[in-house]
Every structure is written in C-alpha cells, then in structure tokens.
Amino acid sequence: MRLGIVGLPNVGKSTLFNALTKAGAQVENYPFCTIDPNIGVVAVPDERLEKLVKIYNSQKVTPTFIEFVDIAGLVKGASKGEGLGNRFLSHIREVDAIVHVVRCFQDENISHVDGTVDPIRDIETINLELIFADMESLDRQIARNQKLAKSGEKKYIEELRLMEYIKENLEKGIPVRNLTFSDEELKTVRQFFMLTSKPVIYVANISEDDVLEDTYPPMAEKVMEYAKNENTPVLVLCAKLEEEIAQLDEDEKQEFLQEMGLESSGLDKLISACYRLLDLISFLTLNPKEVKAWTIKRGTKAPQAAGKIHSDFERGFIRAEVIPYETLVALGSFNAAREKGLVRSEGKDYEIQEGDVVLFRFNV
C-alpha cells in the first residue's frame, strides 16, 4: 500500500519523510525543493513478531511494510497547472491514501508560500485544488457518458447519475470520501478515479518547544477541530524532532521516549494510524526459519490471504489452521495449543482476523 505525503511548500513534508524512511531526502527552505517524488518503504511496528521469535527461536523476523511517497508541494492554482500542479496531481492519483502535512508552527527563518501561517487556510487550499481537479475530470467523463446513456443501457445511465451526484456535492465543497454509497455504487465510483475519494489523515506539524507543553498549541487545536467536523483522523507531532529521534539506535530511542514520558514515537503512531486509515490488518506466519507479518484488507477470506504468500497456496487451498496471537503466546507453542484443541480449522469462507497466526494447508 502506498501513501502520499502532501502539503503546501515548506510545511515539513520532506522532514517527515526523512524521519519515516531515514532516506535523506533533500530538505531546503524554498518552494518546490521536492520535484520528483521520493519513495521509501517503512516497516510497520509490531511487537508481536519479537515475542514469537523468542518462542520459536526463528532465524529471521520480517515485518510488513507500507510505502511512503514524498510529493512536491502544491500551491493555489495547481489544478490549472500553477507551480508543479499537473505533476503533483498525477502523483496523488497513484497513491492509496493521503498524509496531509499542515504547518502549525511559527519560524521566521522558514518562509511560507502565502506569507503567513494559517493551518485552516492551508488545508482548504489543497482540498479545493483536489476538488477542482476532480470537477474538471468529471466534466469530461459526464460529457462522454451523456452520449453513451442515450443508448438506454442501464450501466451508463447509473454511471451518469453517480457522476452528476458527485459533481453536485463537489460544487458544495464536499469531497467524495465524505459521501455515502452502497457497495455496488462504490465499485462504480472507484472507476472514476477521484482524487477526493482517497482517505486522508492530517498531520499537524508543531514546533519542538510545543512538544514539551501539556496542551496542544492553538493552531494544532484548530486542525483537530476542522478534522473532527469532516470525520478525518489527525495526528499531532513535530517532524523535526521525529527526524532526530529516527537517527538514534533502538536503546537510545527508548531511553529518550521514556525521558519524554512517551510510550511510542510519533512516527510509530503515524504508521499505525495509516494502517487503520487503509483498513488494513496483519496476520502472522511462523516456522523455525522465519516469523513474518502479512498485510491484507480487513474482510479478506482465507484463500486470498494464502495467495499473499504464494499463488499456489490460494489455488490449492484446503484449509487454514488458525489461532489468535494472544492464545498462542499464553500457551507457548502451536503444539500445546493443538493439544488443548485451541487451533481452529477454517475453510474458504473464513475472514482472517487481526493477529491471527495461520498455517495454510494446500495441495497443488
């Protein structure tokens, strides 16, 4: 799964990307420092893997991953080609969800493209540009479907109805992700490739001084209120501090977090939040060679989950032997759980659950 880090120029996108990936993306104090998107793969934190390794003495541990893309800063008028607008929008089309970084700090040494810092204005600038881009795309699709609908074919008539409904709401400033559709309608809407249909999480980027305060700074509070009104998740962190933490080794990192009174870093929280945003879950497999986490969409059935490991597993699926992670750890081994009758045998209709430890049986 791929997440695009977006925002206006100089809000901390590349700093956050560096913290996430330690990839050393260029960070400079001028607009469009990022032109071609930087791409990095980030492991999803999962303490369960290390516990399973200790139980099984496995030689290797492999977490699951999410891909982050650092996309060029957008400016007002991007939907009409201003700045790097067209390239920016094309890069957004290629991601599954959007991490929208919002500047919530004052710093006279870091310029703002609009001269002043106003997080709500900044959010609305990008949201409107995505809406404008969707409206332009819809106009073309509506014109085509109006001709096709004249044939009387139900498929084109239904598509046209949905397009006009979406455009009517976009004109009111309502993104596609905030509209309600039936499962069948949703399948059709996905084929329109609307930018505003992508799930979003706001990252309120605060200063290092504000991290030490007991309450969030006023600008971050505004972002949280705005996000609440549109039912969008928000995470408050300091990208600069997270970049510094990311440079520490694991022991230094844990010591630093303890001194700060934090259970986990802002980055770990962000990665986990993005996982939830995409409605993803992890199931686990283990053997003496490797303990591994696998990413699937919530609701994935056992044969399709098996196919994530190898296509032969899905094609020759017989059954899945399943035990919840907590039960396995409590009993200490798969064999002990089997002896107590706690390993379930599930068939083709079983939906894999978060934290299931699974052994797939197949025959090709």
C-alpha positions as CSV (number, residue, x, y, z in Angstrom):
1,M,0.0,0.0,0.0
2,R,1.3,3.5,-0.9
3,L,0.7,6.7,1.0
4,G,1.4,10.1,-0.5
5,I,2.8,12.8,1.8
6,V,1.3,16.1,0.6
7,G,1.1,19.7,1.7
8,L,2.0,23.3,0.7
9,P,5.7,24.1,0.3
10,N,7.8,24.4,3.4
11,V,5.4,22.7,5.8
12,G,7.7,19.8,6.8
13,K,6.8,17.1,4.2
14,S,10.3,16.1,3.4
15,T,11.4,16.3,7.0
16,L,8.6,13.9,7.9
17,F,9.6,11.6,5.0
18,N,13.2,11.6,6.2
19,A,12.1,10.7,9.7
20,L,10.0,7.9,8.4
21,T,12.5,6.4,6.0
22,K,15.9,7.8,7.0
23,A,16.3,8.2,3.3
24,G,18.0,11.6,3.4
25,A,15.5,13.3,1.1
26,Q,16.6,16.9,0.3
27,V,15.1,19.5,2.7
28,E,15.5,23.2,1.8
29,N,13.8,26.4,2.6
30,Y,12.3,27.2,-0.8
31,P,9.2,26.1,-2.7
32,F,9.4,23.0,-4.9
33,C,12.5,21.7,-3.3
34,T,10.9,18.3,-4.0
35,I,10.1,17.9,-7.7
36,D,10.3,14.2,-8.5
37,P,8.7,12.2,-5.6
38,N,10.9,10.5,-3.2
39,I,9.8,6.9,-2.3
40,G,10.6,5.0,0.8
41,V,9.4,1.7,2.3
42,V,8.7,1.7,6.0
43,A,8.3,-1.3,8.4
44,V,5.0,-1.4,10.4
45,P,5.9,-1.6,14.1
46,D,4.7,-4.9,15.5
47,E,5.9,-6.0,19.0
48,R,4.3,-9.4,18.4
49,L,7.0,-10.5,16.0
50,E,9.8,-10.3,18.5
51,K,7.8,-12.3,21.1
52,L,7.1,-15.0,18.6
53,V,10.8,-15.1,17.6
54,K,11.7,-15.8,21.2
55,I,9.2,-18.6,21.5
56,Y,10.3,-20.3,18.2
57,N,13.9,-19.3,18.1
58,S,13.3,-18.4,14.4
59,Q,16.3,-17.3,12.4
60,K,14.6,-14.3,10.8
61,V,11.8,-11.8,11.5
62,T,10.1,-10.0,8.7
63,P,7.6,-7.2,9.4
64,T,5.0,-5.9,6.9
65,F,5.7,-2.7,5.1
66,I,4.0,0.5,3.9
67,E,5.3,2.7,1.1
68,F,5.5,6.4,1.6
69,V,5.8,8.9,-1.3
70,D,7.1,12.5,-0.7
71,I,5.2,14.5,-3.3
72,A,6.1,18.0,-4.4
73,G,4.5,21.0,-2.6
74,L,1.3,22.3,-4.0
75,V,0.2,25.9,-4.5
76,K,-3.1,27.6,-5.1
77,G,-4.0,27.2,-8.8
78,A,-2.4,23.7,-9.1
79,S,-5.5,22.3,-10.7
80,K,-4.9,24.9,-13.5
81,G,-1.2,24.0,-13.8
82,E,0.3,26.5,-11.4
83,G,3.6,25.6,-9.8
84,L,4.0,21.8,-10.4
85,G,0.3,21.3,-10.3
86,N,-0.2,18.8,-13.0
87,R,2.7,16.6,-11.9
88,F,1.6,16.9,-8.3
89,L,-1.9,15.8,-9.1
90,S,-0.7,12.9,-11.3
91,H,1.5,11.6,-8.4
92,I,-1.5,11.8,-6.0
93,R,-3.5,9.6,-8.4
94,E,-1.0,6.8,-7.9
95,V,-1.3,6.6,-4.1
96,D,-3.9,4.7,-2.0
97,A,-4.2,7.4,0.8
98,I,-3.0,10.9,1.6
99,V,-0.9,12.1,4.6
100,H,-1.7,15.8,4.5
101,V,1.0,17.7,6.5
102,V,-0.1,21.0,7.9
103,R,2.2,23.6,9.3
104,C,1.3,24.6,12.9
105,F,4.4,26.4,14.0
106,Q,5.9,29.9,13.6
107,D,9.5,30.3,12.4
108,E,10.8,33.5,10.8
109,N,13.7,31.5,9.3
110,I,11.3,29.3,7.3
111,S,9.2,31.1,4.7
112,H,5.6,30.4,4.0
113,V,4.3,30.4,0.4
114,D,1.4,32.7,1.4
115,G,3.5,34.9,3.7
116,T,1.7,34.0,7.0
117,V,0.9,30.7,8.8
118,D,-2.7,29.7,8.8
119,P,-3.3,25.9,9.0
120,I,-7.0,26.0,8.1
121,R,-6.4,28.2,5.0
122,D,-3.6,25.8,4.0
123,I,-5.8,22.8,4.4
124,E,-8.6,24.4,2.4
125,T,-6.1,25.4,-0.4
126,I,-5.2,21.8,-1.0
127,N,-8.7,20.4,-0.5
128,L,-10.1,22.9,-3.0
129,E,-7.4,22.2,-5.6
130,L,-8.2,18.5,-5.4
131,I,-11.9,19.3,-5.7
132,F,-11.3,21.5,-8.8
133,A,-9.2,18.7,-10.4
134,D,-12.0,16.2,-9.8
135,M,-14.6,18.5,-11.2
136,E,-12.6,19.0,-14.4
137,S,-12.1,15.2,-14.7
138,L,-15.9,14.7,-14.1
139,D,-16.9,17.2,-16.7
140,R,-15.0,15.1,-19.3
141,Q,-16.5,11.8,-18.0
142,I,-20.0,13.3,-17.9
143,A,-19.8,14.5,-21.5
144,R,-18.8,11.1,-22.6
145,N,-21.4,9.2,-20.6
146,Q,-24.2,11.5,-21.7
147,K,-23.7,10.2,-25.2
148,L,-23.4,6.6,-24.0
149,A,-26.5,6.9,-21.8
150,K,-28.6,7.7,-24.9
151,S,-28.4,4.0,-25.8
152,G,-30.6,3.3,-22.8
153,E,-28.1,0.9,-21.3
154,K,-28.6,0.8,-17.6
155,K,-24.9,0.7,-16.8
156,Y,-24.2,4.1,-18.5
157,I,-27.4,5.7,-17.0
158,E,-26.3,4.7,-13.5
159,E,-22.8,5.9,-14.0
160,L,-24.1,9.3,-15.2
161,R,-26.4,9.6,-12.2
162,L,-23.5,9.0,-9.8
163,M,-21.2,11.4,-11.7
164,E,-23.8,14.2,-11.5
165,Y,-24.5,13.4,-7.8
166,I,-20.7,13.6,-7.1
167,K,-20.3,16.9,-9.1
168,E,-23.2,18.5,-7.3
169,N,-21.5,17.8,-4.0
170,L,-18.1,18.8,-5.1
171,E,-19.6,22.2,-6.1
172,K,-20.6,22.5,-2.5
173,G,-17.1,21.7,-1.4
174,I,-17.8,18.2,-0.2
175,P,-15.1,15.6,-1.2
176,V,-16.1,12.2,-2.5
177,R,-14.7,10.5,0.6
178,N,-17.4,12.2,2.7
179,L,-20.3,10.9,0.6
180,T,-22.2,7.7,1.3
181,F,-22.6,5.0,-1.3
182,S,-23.9,1.4,-1.4
183,D,-21.4,-1.3,-2.0
184,E,-22.4,-1.6,-5.7
185,E,-22.2,2.2,-6.2
186,L,-18.8,2.3,-4.5
187,K,-17.5,-0.2,-7.1
188,T,-18.6,2.2,-9.9
189,V,-17.3,5.3,-8.1
190,R,-13.8,3.8,-7.8
191,Q,-13.7,3.6,-11.6
192,F,-14.0,7.4,-11.8
193,F,-10.5,7.8,-10.1
194,M,-11.5,10.8,-8.0
195,L,-8.7,12.4,-6.0
196,T,-11.0,13.4,-3.2
197,S,-12.2,9.8,-2.8
198,K,-8.8,8.9,-1.2
199,P,-8.8,8.6,2.6
200,V,-6.8,11.3,4.3
201,I,-5.0,11.8,7.6
202,Y,-3.9,15.3,8.7
203,V,-0.5,15.6,10.4
204,A,-0.3,18.8,12.5
205,N,3.4,19.6,12.4
206,I,4.2,21.6,15.6
207,S,7.5,23.1,16.9
208,E,9.9,21.3,19.3
209,D,9.0,23.7,22.1
210,D,5.4,22.9,21.8
211,V,6.1,19.2,22.2
212,L,7.0,19.8,25.8
213,E,3.8,21.6,26.6
214,D,0.9,19.9,28.4
215,T,-1.6,21.1,25.8
216,Y,-1.5,21.3,22.0
217,P,-0.8,24.8,20.5
218,P,-3.8,26.8,19.3
219,M,-3.0,26.1,15.6
220,A,-3.0,22.3,16.1
221,E,-6.3,22.6,18.1
222,K,-7.8,24.3,15.0
223,V,-6.7,21.5,12.8
224,M,-8.2,18.9,15.2
225,E,-11.5,20.8,15.3
226,Y,-11.5,21.0,11.5
227,A,-10.7,17.3,11.1
228,K,-13.4,16.4,13.6
229,N,-16.1,18.2,11.6
230,E,-15.2,16.3,8.4
231,N,-14.6,13.0,10.3
232,T,-10.9,12.8,9.3
233,P,-8.2,11.5,11.6
234,V,-5.5,13.8,12.8
235,L,-2.1,13.3,14.4
236,V,-0.1,16.0,16.2
237,L,3.7,15.6,16.0
238,C,7.0,17.5,15.5
239,A,8.6,16.3,12.2
240,K,11.9,17.9,13.1
241,L,12.1,16.1,16.5
242,E,10.9,12.8,14.9
243,E,13.7,13.1,12.4
244,E,16.2,13.5,15.2
245,I,14.7,10.5,17.1
246,A,14.9,8.4,14.0
247,Q,18.7,8.8,13.9
248,L,19.1,7.2,17.4
249,D,19.7,3.5,17.8
250,E,16.9,1.4,19.4
251,D,18.2,1.7,23.1
252,E,18.8,5.4,22.8
253,K,15.4,5.9,21.2
254,Q,13.6,4.0,24.1
255,E,15.6,6.0,26.7
256,F,14.7,9.3,25.0
257,L,11.0,8.4,24.8
258,Q,10.9,7.4,28.5
259,E,12.5,10.7,29.4
260,M,9.8,12.5,27.4
261,G,7.1,10.4,29.1
262,L,6.0,8.8,25.7
263,E,5.1,5.2,25.1
264,S,6.0,5.3,21.4
265,S,7.3,7.8,18.8
266,G,5.0,10.0,16.8
267,L,6.2,8.1,13.7
268,D,5.1,4.7,15.1
269,K,1.7,6.3,15.8
270,L,1.6,7.7,12.3
271,I,2.4,4.4,10.7
272,S,-0.2,2.6,12.8
273,A,-2.8,5.3,12.0
274,C,-2.1,5.0,8.3
275,Y,-2.6,1.2,8.6
276,R,-6.0,1.8,10.1
277,L,-6.8,4.5,7.6
278,L,-6.4,2.0,4.8
279,D,-8.5,-0.6,6.8
280,L,-5.5,-3.0,6.8
281,I,-4.8,-5.8,9.2
282,S,-1.9,-8.2,9.7
283,F,-1.9,-11.9,10.1
284,L,1.2,-13.8,11.1
285,T,3.0,-16.9,10.0
286,L,5.9,-18.7,11.7
287,N,8.3,-21.5,11.5
288,P,11.9,-22.2,12.6
289,K,13.3,-20.2,9.7
290,E,11.1,-17.1,9.8
291,V,8.4,-15.2,11.7
292,K,6.5,-12.9,9.3
293,A,3.7,-10.4,9.2
294,W,1.4,-10.1,6.1
295,T,-0.8,-7.2,5.1
296,I,-4.3,-7.7,3.9
297,K,-7.5,-5.7,3.7
298,R,-10.0,-6.3,6.6
299,G,-12.6,-8.8,5.4
300,T,-10.1,-10.8,3.3
301,K,-11.0,-14.5,3.2
302,A,-8.6,-17.3,4.0
303,P,-7.8,-18.4,0.4
304,Q,-7.0,-14.9,-0.8
305,A,-4.8,-14.3,2.3
306,A,-3.0,-17.5,1.5
307,G,-2.4,-16.1,-2.0
308,K,-0.5,-13.2,-0.5
309,I,2.2,-15.8,0.5
310,H,2.1,-17.7,-2.8
311,S,-0.4,-18.1,-5.6
312,D,-0.1,-21.9,-5.2
313,F,-1.4,-21.5,-1.7
314,E,-4.6,-19.9,-2.9
315,R,-5.1,-22.2,-5.9
316,G,-4.7,-25.4,-3.9
317,F,-6.2,-24.1,-0.7
318,I,-7.6,-26.8,1.6
319,R,-8.0,-25.2,5.0
320,A,-6.4,-22.7,7.4
321,E,-5.3,-23.7,10.8
322,V,-5.8,-20.6,13.0
323,I,-5.0,-19.5,16.5
324,P,-5.2,-15.9,17.9
325,Y,-1.8,-14.5,18.7
326,E,-2.7,-13.9,22.4
327,T,-3.7,-17.5,22.9
328,L,-0.5,-18.8,21.2
329,V,1.8,-16.7,23.4
330,A,-0.1,-17.7,26.5
331,L,0.4,-21.4,25.7
332,G,3.9,-21.1,24.4
333,S,3.6,-23.2,21.2
334,F,1.4,-24.3,18.3
335,N,1.6,-27.9,19.5
336,A,0.5,-27.0,23.0
337,A,-2.5,-25.1,21.6
338,R,-3.3,-28.0,19.3
339,E,-3.3,-30.5,22.2
340,K,-5.8,-28.3,24.0
341,G,-8.0,-28.1,20.9
342,L,-7.5,-24.4,20.5
343,V,-6.2,-24.4,16.9
344,R,-9.3,-23.9,14.7
345,S,-9.6,-25.4,11.3
346,E,-11.2,-22.8,9.0
347,G,-12.5,-23.1,5.4
348,K,-12.8,-20.9,2.3
349,D,-15.4,-18.6,3.8
350,Y,-13.4,-17.7,6.9
351,E,-12.3,-14.0,7.1
352,I,-8.8,-13.6,8.6
353,Q,-8.8,-11.5,11.7
354,E,-6.2,-9.1,13.0
355,G,-3.4,-11.0,14.8
356,D,-4.4,-14.5,13.6
357,V,-1.4,-16.9,13.5
358,V,-2.1,-19.0,10.5
359,L,-0.8,-22.3,9.0
360,F,-2.2,-22.8,5.5
361,R,-2.9,-26.3,4.2
362,F,-2.9,-26.6,0.4
363,N,-2.5,-29.2,-2.4
364,V,-1.4,-28.3,-5.9
